[in-house]
Amino acid sequence: MKLVVFGANGQTGRLLTSQALAAGHQVVAVTRHQREFPIAGAGLTVAEADVLDEAAVAEVIAGADAVLSTLGVSFTREHVDTYSVGTANIVAGMRNARVQRLAVVSSTAAYPTRRTRSPLAIRLMEPVITRTIGKTVYQDIRSMETIVRESGLDWTIVRPSGLFDLAEPTDYHAGQVDPIGAFTARIDLAHYLLVLAGNPALAGTTVVVSTTQHTPSVWQMIAREASAKPATGPSPTAKSK
């Protein structure tokens, strides 16, 4: 397949690009900073484009078999429209190019959801975060989901939980199920996005990805977020996911 990856220079986007190339796919990795992209190899095209530029987005989508979005924005109290405007541009470009398969990364925190085996601290903190430091981000994520659902494309919305890093994919929990626990390894999220790209059976659905092995403690995640620098604008990775 020929896959177009938006947010390719973020942590999940890089993992997704690497996994897709290893599986033998052609990949167009879309980033605002082409020269900084650390991956190279046969089958890879690195395209410099801003997702907020509708014409540039349309140009890189042409000829794709599927489009995968790992767009993300760090928590900020400023207005956020990267998810909604960027995804609207992706949808428009896909319609013009007659490309149907789309998978986008959202977040389990965007809407209240029942969790199994979720730490009490997460259940207490998540509503506070979504109404304070993450308010503008989650508002825009919800707008993005609405745009995707109304797109007329073969879409799948993917909701991970708190993102963390592992070296290898795990036997993760995914699909139209309740999330388990509070965490998703980026490498598991990337793996599942690649699965979805070639599997239209879950088109028109919202799915989750939960990692249950080798997860960090809640306090480790809190310490990581506390040490992160506050964002003043769009970022290639989403601290909120």
Phi, psi and chi 1 to 4 in degrees:
 res  aa     phi    psi   chi1   chi2   chi3   chi4
   1 MET       -  156.0  -68.1 -174.6  -65.8      -
   2 LYS  -102.5  117.1 -179.4  179.2  178.9 -179.8
   3 LEU  -112.5  137.2  -53.5  175.9      -      -
   4 VAL  -108.4  124.6  176.8      -      -      -
   5 VAL  -114.0  116.0  178.1      -      -      -
   6 PHE   -93.4  145.0  -73.5   91.0      -      -
   7 GLY    74.8   27.2      -      -      -      -
   8 ALA   -66.1  -23.0      -      -      -      -
   9 ASN   -91.4    1.5 -149.0   17.2      -      -
  10 GLY   -79.4  173.7      -      -      -      -
  11 GLN   -64.1  -44.7  -65.9  177.5   74.9      -
  12 THR   -69.1  -40.2  -58.2      -      -      -
  13 GLY   -61.1  -38.8      -      -      -      -
  14 ARG   -66.6  -41.8  -69.0  177.2 -177.1 -179.9
  15 LEU   -63.7  -42.6  -69.4  167.4      -      -
  16 LEU   -62.0  -44.6  174.5   57.2      -      -
  17 THR   -60.8  -46.0  -61.5      -      -      -
  18 SER   -62.6  -43.9  -64.3      -      -      -
  19 GLN   -65.8  -39.5  -69.7 -178.1   15.8      -
  20 ALA   -65.6  -41.6      -      -      -      -
  21 LEU   -64.7  -41.3  -68.2  171.6      -      -
  22 ALA   -63.6  -28.2      -      -      -      -
  23 ALA   -84.9   -0.7      -      -      -      -
  24 GLY    92.3   11.6      -      -      -      -
  25 HIS   -84.9  157.5  -60.1  -63.4      -      -
  26 GLN   -85.8  137.4  -69.3 -178.7  -69.0      -
  27 VAL  -130.6  131.4  179.3      -      -      -
  28 VAL  -105.0  108.4  178.5      -      -      -
  29 ALA   -93.0  115.2      -      -      -      -
  30 VAL   -98.8  126.2 -174.4      -      -      -
  31 THR  -149.2  153.8  171.9      -      -      -
  32 ARG   -77.8  -14.0  -68.8  175.5  -62.4  158.5
  33 HIS  -128.9   78.4  -53.3  -69.1      -      -
  34 GLN   -57.3  -42.0 -174.9 -178.7   41.7      -
  35 ARG   -70.5  -19.5  -67.1 -178.1  180.0  179.1
  36 GLU   -90.4   -4.0  -64.0  175.9   11.8      -
  37 PHE   -71.1  125.2 -164.4   66.5      -      -
  38 PRO   -88.5   -0.7   33.8  -36.2      -      -
  39 ILE  -107.5  142.0  -59.2  169.6      -      -
  40 ALA  -141.4  164.1      -      -      -      -
  41 GLY   149.2  167.8      -      -      -      -
  42 ALA   -63.1  137.9      -      -      -      -
  43 GLY    90.9   -4.2      -      -      -      -
  44 LEU  -106.5  132.0  174.9   65.2      -      -
  45 THR  -120.0  125.7  -59.9      -      -      -
  46 VAL  -100.4  115.3 -178.1      -      -      -
  47 ALA  -108.3  127.8      -      -      -      -
  48 GLU   -90.0  114.2 -174.5  165.1  -31.3      -
  49 ALA  -158.3  145.1      -      -      -      -
  50 ASP   -95.1  128.1 -171.5  -30.0      -      -
  51 VAL   -63.3  -17.8   74.1      -      -      -
  52 LEU   -83.1   -3.2  -58.2 -179.1      -      -
  53 ASP  -100.7  102.1 -177.4  -21.7      -      -
  54 GLU   -59.4  -42.1 -176.2  176.1   -3.6      -
  55 ALA   -65.7  -41.8      -      -      -      -
  56 ALA   -65.5  -39.5      -      -      -      -
  57 VAL   -62.7  -45.9  168.3      -      -      -
  58 ALA   -59.3  -37.3      -      -      -      -
  59 GLU   -65.2  -39.8 -175.8  175.7  -13.5      -
  60 VAL   -80.4  -18.0  -61.8      -      -      -
  61 ILE   -80.2  -25.9  -72.8  172.9      -      -
  62 ALA   -52.3  129.8      -      -      -      -
  63 GLY    86.1    2.7      -      -      -      -
  64 ALA   -77.6  153.4      -      -      -      -
  65 ASP   -93.4  -28.7  -64.9  -57.2      -      -
  66 ALA  -156.1  151.9      -      -      -      -
  67 VAL  -120.8  132.7  175.4      -      -      -
  68 LEU  -124.0  127.5  -53.9  172.9      -      -
  69 SER  -114.7  121.2  173.1      -      -      -
  70 THR  -115.2   32.1   62.4      -      -      -
  71 LEU   -57.3  143.9  -67.6  174.5      -      -
  72 GLY  -154.2  155.0      -      -      -      -
  73 VAL  -136.1  134.8  178.4      -      -      -
  74 SER   -69.4  157.2  -62.0      -      -      -
  75 PHE   -56.2  136.8  -72.6  153.8      -      -
  76 THR  -158.2  151.7  173.8      -      -      -
  77 ARG   -88.6   -3.6  -65.9 -175.6 -176.6  -84.5
  78 GLU   -77.7  163.6  -57.4  -62.2  -38.0      -
  79 HIS   -61.5  137.7  173.8   70.0      -      -
  80 VAL  -123.3  131.0  174.5      -      -      -
  81 ASP  -140.2   12.2   62.2    7.4      -      -
  82 THR   -60.6  -44.1  -60.1      -      -      -
  83 TYR   -64.5  -52.2  -66.1  100.3      -      -
  84 SER   -71.7  -51.1   55.9      -      -      -
  85 VAL   -67.5  -44.1  174.8      -      -      -
  86 GLY   -60.6  -44.2      -      -      -      -
  87 THR   -70.1  -35.5  -58.5      -      -      -
  88 ALA   -60.1  -39.7      -      -      -      -
  89 ASN   -66.4  -39.3  -71.1  -20.7      -      -
  90 ILE   -62.3  -46.0  -68.9  170.3      -      -
  91 VAL   -60.6  -44.8  167.2      -      -      -
  92 ALA   -62.1  -42.4      -      -      -      -
  93 GLY   -64.5  -38.6      -      -      -      -
  94 MET   -67.4  -40.2  -68.5  178.5   67.2      -
  95 ARG   -61.7  -45.4  -73.4  172.6  175.1  164.1
  96 ASN   -63.4  -35.7  -70.6  -23.3      -      -
  97 ALA   -90.5   -1.8      -      -      -      -
  98 ARG    58.5   42.0  -62.8 -176.0  178.2 -179.3
  99 VAL  -101.2  129.0  177.6      -      -      -
 100 GLN  -102.9  -34.9  -78.6  -65.6  114.9      -
 101 ARG   -86.0  122.7 -170.7   68.5  177.9  113.9
 102 LEU  -136.0  132.9  170.3   66.5      -      -
 103 ALA  -129.7  130.4      -      -      -      -
 104 VAL  -125.4  147.1  -57.6      -      -      -
 105 VAL   -90.4  126.7  174.9      -      -      -
 106 SER  -115.5 -135.2  177.9      -      -      -
 107 SER  -161.7  142.6  170.6      -      -      -
 108 THR   -66.7  -19.7   55.1      -      -      -
 109 ALA   -81.0   -7.5      -      -      -      -
 110 ALA   -68.4  -30.7      -      -      -      -
 111 TYR  -135.4  147.6  -67.0   92.3      -      -
 112 PRO   -58.9  137.9  -21.7   31.9      -      -
 113 THR  -147.8  151.1 -175.6      -      -      -
 114 ARG   -81.3  130.5 -174.9  172.6   72.0   86.8
 115 ARG  -117.1  146.6  -63.1  174.6 -175.4  -94.2
 116 THR  -106.4  142.9   58.9      -      -      -
 117 ARG    56.0   38.0  -55.6 -153.8  -54.9  -94.7
 118 SER   -94.7  130.6  178.4      -      -      -
 119 PRO   -58.5  144.2  -21.5   32.8      -      -
 120 LEU   -57.1  -38.9  175.9   61.7      -      -
 121 ALA   -59.7  -38.4      -      -      -      -
 122 ILE   -67.1  -43.9  -68.6  -66.5      -      -
 123 ARG   -62.6  -31.2  -63.6 -161.0  -60.1  -88.9
 124 LEU   -81.1  -39.2  -66.1  174.3      -      -
 125 MET   -81.8  -35.4  -71.3 -172.3  -55.9      -
 126 GLU   -57.7  -45.9 -172.7  172.3   86.4      -
 127 PRO   -61.8  -33.9  -22.4   34.3      -      -
 128 VAL   -67.2  -46.1  175.3      -      -      -
 129 ILE   -61.9  -43.6  -68.1  171.0      -      -
 130 THR   -68.7  -16.8   58.6      -      -      -
 131 ARG  -103.1   -5.4  -70.0  176.0  174.4   85.7
 132 THR  -123.6 -100.6   55.9      -      -      -
 133 ILE   -65.7  -22.9   60.1  171.4      -      -
 134 GLY  -103.0    7.8      -      -      -      -
 135 LYS   -58.0  -50.3 -177.8  177.6  179.8  179.2
 136 THR   -68.8  -34.0   56.7      -      -      -
 137 VAL   -65.2  -49.2  167.6      -      -      -
 138 TYR   -70.1  -31.1  -71.0  116.4      -      -
 139 GLN   -60.1  -43.2  -75.0  175.6  -26.1      -
 140 ASP   -72.6  -33.5 -159.9   40.4      -      -
 141 ILE   -62.3  -42.7  -72.8  174.8      -      -
 142 ARG   -64.2  -38.7  -71.0 -170.2  -73.3  -88.7
 143 SER   -62.4  -41.0  -64.4      -      -      -
 144 MET   -59.3  -45.8  174.1 -166.6   71.8      -
 145 GLU   -59.8  -40.3  -72.5 -157.5    8.9      -
 146 THR   -62.2  -43.9  -61.6      -      -      -
 147 ILE   -60.2  -43.7  -69.9  166.0      -      -
 148 VAL   -64.3  -45.6  170.6      -      -      -
 149 ARG   -63.7  -30.4  -69.7 -166.7 -172.6   92.7
 150 GLU   -95.2    9.3  -64.4  176.2   -7.9      -
 151 SER   -75.4  -24.2   66.5      -      -      -
 152 GLY    78.5    4.6      -      -      -      -
 153 LEU   -90.8  173.8  -57.0  172.9      -      -
 154 ASP   -86.7   79.6  -65.4  -24.8      -      -
 155 TRP   -98.3  154.4   56.7  -93.7      -      -
 156 THR  -138.3  129.5  -59.1      -      -      -
 157 ILE   -98.2  127.1  -65.4  169.1      -      -
 158 VAL  -112.1  121.8 -174.6      -      -      -
 159 ARG  -111.6  100.9  -68.3  179.4 -179.5  167.5
 160 PRO   -83.3  170.4   32.8  -35.1      -      -
 161 SER  -104.5 -151.5  -61.8      -      -      -
 162 GLY   -58.5  121.5      -      -      -      -
 163 LEU   -83.4  138.8  -65.9  173.1      -      -
 164 PHE  -147.1  175.7   72.8  104.2      -      -
 165 ASP  -111.2  137.9  -65.4  -47.0      -      -
 166 LEU  -135.4  159.8  -72.3  176.7      -      -
 167 ALA   -80.2  -29.8      -      -      -      -
 168 GLU  -134.8  151.5  -61.0  -69.5  -21.8      -
 169 PRO   -62.0  152.0  -21.8   33.3      -      -
 170 THR  -112.1 -179.6   70.7      -      -      -
 171 ASP   -83.7   73.1 -174.9   17.0      -      -
 172 TYR   -77.1  166.7   55.9   83.9      -      -
 173 HIS  -104.0  121.9  174.5   86.0      -      -
 174 ALA  -151.3  158.6      -      -      -      -
 175 GLY   123.1 -162.4      -      -      -      -
 176 GLN   -83.2   67.4  -69.1  180.0  -82.2      -
 177 VAL  -137.7  166.9  -68.8      -      -      -
 178 ASP   -72.2  143.4  -69.3  -31.3      -      -
 179 PRO   -65.4  148.2   20.9  -29.3      -      -
 180 ILE  -109.9  130.3  -65.9  179.1      -      -
 181 GLY    68.5 -151.6      -      -      -      -
 182 ALA  -132.1   10.5      -      -      -      -
 183 PHE  -135.3  153.5  -56.3  107.2      -      -
 184 THR  -139.3  124.7  -56.4      -      -      -
 185 ALA   -72.8  134.5      -      -      -      -
 186 ARG   -56.8  -35.8  -69.8 -176.5  176.8   89.0
 187 ILE   -69.1  -30.9 -160.5  163.0      -      -
 188 ASP   -70.8  -42.0  -71.7  -16.5      -      -
 189 LEU   -59.7  -46.1  173.6   58.1      -      -
 190 ALA   -61.1  -43.9      -      -      -      -
 191 HIS   -59.9  -44.0 -174.5  -87.9      -      -
 192 TYR   -69.6  -37.1 -167.8   48.6      -      -
 193 LEU   -58.7  -40.7  -74.7  166.0      -      -
 194 LEU   -66.1  -39.9 -170.9   55.6      -      -
 195 VAL   -59.4  -45.9  169.8      -      -      -
 196 LEU   -65.2  -32.0  -69.6  170.8      -      -
 197 ALA   -56.3  -37.2      -      -      -      -
 198 GLY  -104.0   11.1      -      -      -      -
 199 ASN  -127.1   95.2 -179.4    8.2      -      -
 200 PRO   -76.2   -2.1   28.0  -33.6      -      -
 201 ALA   -60.6  -28.0      -      -      -      -
 202 LEU  -101.0   18.6  -72.2  172.9      -      -
 203 ALA   -65.5  140.3      -      -      -      -
 204 GLY    79.8   20.3      -      -      -      -
 205 THR  -129.6  160.6   65.6      -      -      -
 206 THR  -111.0  127.8  -60.5      -      -      -
 207 VAL  -126.4  163.8  -62.7      -      -      -
 208 VAL  -119.0  163.2  -55.4      -      -      -
 209 VAL  -134.0  120.2 -174.9      -      -      -
 210 SER  -125.2  130.7  -61.1      -      -      -
 211 THR   -99.2  130.2  -59.9      -      -      -
 212 THR  -116.6   -1.5   58.1      -      -      -
 213 GLN  -113.0  141.8  -60.8  170.1  -77.8      -
 214 HIS    57.1   33.4  -45.6  -59.6      -      -
 215 THR   -80.4  153.4   57.3      -      -      -
 216 PRO   -76.7  169.0   29.5  -35.1      -      -
 217 SER   -80.2  161.3   71.5      -      -      -
 218 VAL   -58.4  -40.8  173.1      -      -      -
 219 TRP   -69.9  -30.5  -58.0  114.1      -      -
 220 GLN   -64.5  -41.0  -74.1  172.7  -34.6      -
 221 MET   -66.5  -40.9  -71.1  -67.6  -75.4      -
 222 ILE   -62.0  -43.4  -68.1  171.5      -      -
 223 ALA   -62.6  -39.0      -      -      -      -
 224 ARG   -64.4  -46.1 -171.3 -161.2   70.5  175.9
 225 GLU   -66.2  -37.7  -65.4  -62.6  -29.8      -
 226 ALA   -65.9  -30.6      -      -      -      -
 227 SER   -86.0  -10.6   64.5      -      -      -
 228 ALA   -74.1  145.0      -      -      -      -
 229 LYS   -74.7  138.8  -65.5 -179.6  179.8  179.4
 230 PRO   -64.1  145.8   23.0  -32.3      -      -
 231 ALA   -90.4  148.6      -      -      -      -
 232 THR  -117.2    2.5   57.1      -      -      -
 233 GLY  -176.3 -169.2      -      -      -      -
 234 PRO   -57.5  144.6  -25.8   35.2      -      -
 235 SER  -134.2  149.1  160.4      -      -      -
 236 PRO   -69.7  -14.4   23.5  -32.0      -      -
 237 THR  -126.2  153.0   58.8      -      -      -
 238 ALA  -102.9  113.9      -      -      -      -
 239 LYS   -69.4  -17.5  -58.2  -63.1 -177.2 -175.3
 240 SER   -84.4  -13.6   53.3      -      -      -
 241 LYS   -94.2      -  -63.1  179.0 -172.3  172.9
